[in-house]
Amino acid sequence: MRLDKYLCSATELSRSLAKKLLHRGDVTCDGEVIKDPGFKVADHHLVCIDGEPVRPIGPRYLMLHKPADCVSSHVDDGHRSVLTFIDQPRREELVIVGRLDADTTGLLLLTSDGQWSHRITSPNSRCPKRYRVTLTDPLAPEQLAALKNGVMLHGESEPVAAEVEQIGSHTLWLTIAEGKYHQVKRMCAAVGNKVVGLHRHSIGRLALDPQLAPGEWRALTEEEIALF
Protein backbone atom coordinates (compact mmCIF):
# COMPACT_ATOMS: atom_id res chain seq x y z
CA MET A 1 0.00 0.00 0.00
CA ARG A 2 1.22 3.51 -0.76
CA LEU A 3 2.49 5.27 2.36
CA ASP A 4 0.16 8.26 2.01
CA LYS A 5 -2.83 5.93 1.63
CA TYR A 6 -1.59 3.88 4.60
CA LEU A 7 -1.48 7.00 6.77
CA CYS A 8 -5.01 7.97 5.77
CA SER A 9 -6.32 4.46 6.50
CA ALA A 10 -4.65 4.45 9.92
CA THR A 11 -5.71 7.95 10.98
CA GLU A 12 -8.29 10.61 10.20
CA LEU A 13 -5.79 12.52 8.07
CA SER A 14 -6.73 13.66 4.60
CA ARG A 15 -4.37 12.74 1.74
CA SER A 16 -3.06 16.33 1.57
CA LEU A 17 -2.31 16.45 5.32
CA ALA A 18 -0.60 13.08 5.15
CA LYS A 19 1.68 14.40 2.40
CA LYS A 20 2.51 17.47 4.49
CA LEU A 21 3.63 15.23 7.36
CA LEU A 22 5.76 13.24 4.95
CA HIS A 23 7.41 16.30 3.47
CA ARG A 24 8.16 17.62 6.97
CA GLY A 25 9.93 14.38 7.85
CA ASP A 26 7.47 13.45 10.60
CA VAL A 27 6.93 9.93 9.29
CA THR A 28 9.29 7.00 9.71
CA CYS A 29 9.20 3.42 8.48
CA ASP A 30 11.25 1.00 10.58
CA GLY A 31 13.05 3.99 12.05
CA GLU A 32 13.95 5.62 8.73
CA VAL A 33 12.41 8.94 7.71
CA ILE A 34 10.37 8.50 4.54
CA LYS A 35 9.21 11.49 2.51
CA ASP A 36 7.99 9.70 -0.60
CA PRO A 37 4.16 9.40 -0.57
CA GLY A 38 4.42 6.49 -3.01
CA PHE A 39 6.68 4.42 -0.75
CA LYS A 40 5.25 0.90 -0.58
CA VAL A 41 4.37 -0.24 2.94
CA ALA A 42 4.34 -3.98 3.67
CA ASP A 43 2.66 -5.78 6.56
CA HIS A 44 5.95 -6.19 8.44
CA HIS A 45 6.81 -2.47 8.38
CA LEU A 46 6.46 -0.31 11.47
CA VAL A 47 5.16 3.11 10.49
CA CYS A 48 5.31 5.96 13.03
CA ILE A 49 4.20 9.59 13.13
CA ASP A 50 6.37 11.61 15.50
CA GLY A 51 7.55 8.33 16.99
CA GLU A 52 4.03 6.98 17.63
CA PRO A 53 3.15 3.74 15.78
CA VAL A 54 0.12 3.87 13.51
CA ARG A 55 -1.72 0.98 11.91
CA PRO A 56 -4.67 0.87 9.52
CA ILE A 57 -8.06 0.26 11.03
CA GLY A 58 -8.94 -3.35 10.28
CA PRO A 59 -12.40 -4.77 9.64
CA ARG A 60 -14.86 -3.74 12.32
CA TYR A 61 -17.86 -5.69 13.58
CA LEU A 62 -20.04 -3.99 16.18
CA MET A 63 -23.35 -4.51 17.94
CA LEU A 64 -25.40 -1.56 19.15
CA HIS A 65 -28.37 -1.53 21.48
CA LYS A 66 -30.42 0.86 19.38
CA PRO A 67 -32.60 3.19 21.43
CA ALA A 68 -35.82 4.74 20.17
CA ASP A 69 -35.97 8.04 18.32
CA CYS A 70 -32.89 7.48 16.16
CA VAL A 71 -32.54 6.35 12.55
CA SER A 72 -30.57 3.52 10.96
CA SER A 73 -29.08 5.91 8.44
CA HIS A 74 -25.96 7.99 7.84
CA VAL A 75 -28.16 11.01 7.11
CA ASP A 76 -30.10 12.76 9.86
CA ASP A 77 -33.66 13.38 8.68
CA GLY A 78 -34.82 15.01 11.89
CA HIS A 79 -33.78 12.16 14.17
CA ARG A 80 -30.35 11.33 15.54
CA SER A 81 -28.33 8.87 13.45
CA VAL A 82 -27.30 5.62 15.16
CA LEU A 83 -23.73 6.36 14.05
CA THR A 84 -23.52 9.17 16.60
CA PHE A 85 -23.45 6.53 19.35
CA ILE A 86 -20.28 4.96 17.90
CA ASP A 87 -17.28 6.79 19.36
CA GLN A 88 -14.75 5.47 16.87
CA PRO A 89 -12.69 7.19 14.18
CA ARG A 90 -14.12 7.13 10.66
CA ARG A 91 -17.45 5.87 11.84
CA GLU A 92 -19.01 7.19 8.64
CA GLU A 93 -17.37 4.26 6.83
CA LEU A 94 -19.40 1.72 8.80
CA VAL A 95 -22.22 -0.11 7.04
CA ILE A 96 -25.48 -0.38 8.98
CA VAL A 97 -26.51 -4.03 8.58
CA GLY A 98 -30.21 -3.84 7.83
CA ARG A 99 -32.48 -1.20 9.27
CA LEU A 100 -34.74 -0.58 12.22
CA ASP A 101 -37.46 2.07 12.25
CA ALA A 102 -36.86 5.16 14.34
CA ASP A 103 -39.23 3.90 17.05
CA THR A 104 -37.88 0.32 17.03
CA THR A 105 -35.25 -0.67 19.58
CA GLY A 106 -32.80 -3.52 20.02
CA LEU A 107 -30.01 -5.30 18.20
CA LEU A 108 -28.36 -3.43 15.34
CA LEU A 109 -25.14 -4.55 13.67
CA LEU A 110 -22.55 -2.30 12.02
CA THR A 111 -19.48 -3.30 10.06
CA SER A 112 -16.84 -2.20 7.59
CA ASP A 113 -17.01 -5.64 5.91
CA GLY A 114 -19.45 -5.42 3.02
CA GLN A 115 -19.39 -9.14 2.24
CA TRP A 116 -20.20 -10.03 5.85
CA SER A 117 -23.09 -7.57 5.80
CA HIS A 118 -24.40 -9.06 2.55
CA ARG A 119 -24.43 -12.56 4.03
CA ILE A 120 -26.84 -11.32 6.69
CA THR A 121 -29.08 -9.05 4.62
CA SER A 122 -29.29 -10.97 1.34
CA PRO A 123 -32.84 -12.33 0.79
CA ASN A 124 -31.26 -15.66 -0.18
CA SER A 125 -29.74 -16.06 3.27
CA ARG A 126 -33.16 -16.00 4.97
CA CYS A 127 -31.44 -15.01 8.19
CA PRO A 128 -34.07 -15.15 10.99
CA LYS A 129 -34.69 -12.05 13.08
CA ARG A 130 -36.53 -12.30 16.38
CA TYR A 131 -38.63 -9.45 17.78
CA ARG A 132 -40.50 -8.82 20.99
CA VAL A 133 -43.78 -7.25 19.91
CA THR A 134 -46.19 -5.24 22.06
CA LEU A 135 -49.71 -4.78 20.71
CA THR A 136 -52.48 -2.27 21.31
CA ASP A 137 -55.16 -4.94 21.83
CA PRO A 138 -55.00 -8.43 23.36
CA LEU A 139 -53.89 -11.02 20.83
CA ALA A 140 -56.91 -13.12 19.90
CA PRO A 141 -56.49 -16.85 19.17
CA GLU A 142 -57.51 -16.38 15.54
CA GLN A 143 -54.94 -13.59 15.14
CA LEU A 144 -52.23 -15.83 16.54
CA ALA A 145 -53.23 -18.63 14.16
CA ALA A 146 -53.26 -16.26 11.19
CA LEU A 147 -49.75 -14.98 11.94
CA LYS A 148 -48.47 -18.55 12.12
CA ASN A 149 -50.28 -19.74 9.00
CA GLY A 150 -49.49 -16.71 6.87
CA VAL A 151 -51.12 -13.40 6.01
CA MET A 152 -51.29 -11.59 2.70
CA LEU A 153 -49.56 -8.22 2.74
CA HIS A 154 -50.43 -5.47 0.29
CA GLY A 155 -48.13 -5.62 -2.72
CA GLU A 156 -46.95 -9.18 -2.04
CA SER A 157 -47.67 -12.16 -4.27
CA GLU A 158 -47.96 -14.81 -1.58
CA PRO A 159 -48.81 -15.02 2.13
CA VAL A 160 -46.11 -14.23 4.68
CA ALA A 161 -45.83 -16.39 7.81
CA ALA A 162 -43.79 -16.13 10.98
CA GLU A 163 -42.76 -18.15 14.00
CA VAL A 164 -44.91 -16.81 16.83
CA GLU A 165 -44.89 -17.41 20.57
CA GLN A 166 -47.38 -15.57 22.74
CA ILE A 167 -45.81 -14.41 26.03
CA GLY A 168 -48.59 -12.20 27.36
CA SER A 169 -52.02 -10.90 26.49
CA HIS A 170 -50.48 -8.04 24.49
CA THR A 171 -46.96 -9.38 23.84
CA LEU A 172 -45.37 -12.04 21.69
CA TRP A 173 -42.11 -13.22 20.20
CA LEU A 174 -42.21 -13.05 16.41
CA THR A 175 -39.46 -14.40 14.15
CA ILE A 176 -39.26 -13.54 10.45
CA ALA A 177 -36.77 -14.39 7.73
CA GLU A 178 -37.91 -12.31 4.76
CA GLY A 179 -37.23 -8.82 6.13
CA LYS A 180 -39.83 -7.05 4.00
CA TYR A 181 -40.54 -3.35 4.52
CA HIS A 182 -42.22 -2.77 7.94
CA GLN A 183 -43.03 -6.49 7.88
CA VAL A 184 -43.85 -7.06 11.56
CA LYS A 185 -46.08 -3.98 11.77
CA ARG A 186 -47.83 -4.86 8.51
CA MET A 187 -48.41 -8.47 9.56
CA CYS A 188 -50.00 -7.44 12.84
CA ALA A 189 -52.12 -4.84 11.07
CA ALA A 190 -53.24 -7.49 8.57
CA VAL A 191 -54.75 -9.60 11.40
CA GLY A 192 -56.50 -6.59 12.93
CA ASN A 193 -54.06 -5.44 15.60
CA LYS A 194 -51.47 -2.69 15.95
CA VAL A 195 -47.84 -2.69 17.10
CA VAL A 196 -47.05 -0.12 19.79
CA GLY A 197 -43.65 -1.51 20.80
CA LEU A 198 -41.05 -3.37 18.75
CA HIS A 199 -37.68 -4.63 19.98
CA ARG A 200 -35.25 -6.79 17.98
CA HIS A 201 -33.78 -9.44 20.26
CA SER A 202 -31.62 -11.43 17.87
CA ILE A 203 -30.34 -11.91 14.33
CA GLY A 204 -29.63 -15.52 13.48
CA ARG A 205 -27.97 -17.06 16.53
CA LEU A 206 -26.62 -13.71 17.73
CA ALA A 207 -28.63 -12.11 20.53
CA LEU A 208 -28.33 -8.61 21.89
CA ASP A 209 -25.90 -8.48 24.82
CA PRO A 210 -28.06 -7.93 27.92
CA GLN A 211 -25.22 -5.90 29.46
CA LEU A 212 -25.64 -3.17 26.84
CA ALA A 213 -27.93 -0.33 27.83
CA PRO A 214 -29.77 1.57 25.08
CA GLY A 215 -27.21 3.61 23.13
CA GLU A 216 -24.27 1.41 24.18
CA TRP A 217 -22.23 -0.72 21.80
CA ARG A 218 -19.37 -3.20 21.77
CA ALA A 219 -17.21 -5.06 19.28
CA LEU A 220 -18.25 -8.57 18.36
CA THR A 221 -16.09 -11.48 19.42
CA GLU A 222 -14.45 -13.70 16.82
CA GLU A 223 -16.99 -16.41 17.66
CA GLU A 224 -19.88 -14.00 17.07
CA ILE A 225 -18.43 -12.78 13.78
CA ALA A 226 -18.13 -16.40 12.62
CA LEU A 227 -21.87 -16.97 13.12
CA PHE A 228 -22.50 -15.34 9.73
Salt bridges, closest charged atoms under 4 A:
ASP4 OD2 - ARG2 NH2 2.95
ASP4 OD2 - ARG15 NH1 3.41
ASP26 OD2 - ARG24 NH2 2.78
GLU93 OE2 - ARG90 NH2 2.69
ASP101 OD1 - HIS182 NE2 3.14
ASP101 OD2 - LYS185 NZ 3.00
ASP103 OD1 - LYS185 NZ 3.06
GLU156 OE1 - LYS180 NZ 3.34
GLU156 OE2 - ARG186 NH2 3.99
GLU165 OE1 - ARG130 NH2 3.44
ASP209 OD2 - ARG218 NE 2.70
GLU224 OE2 - ARG218 NH2 2.80
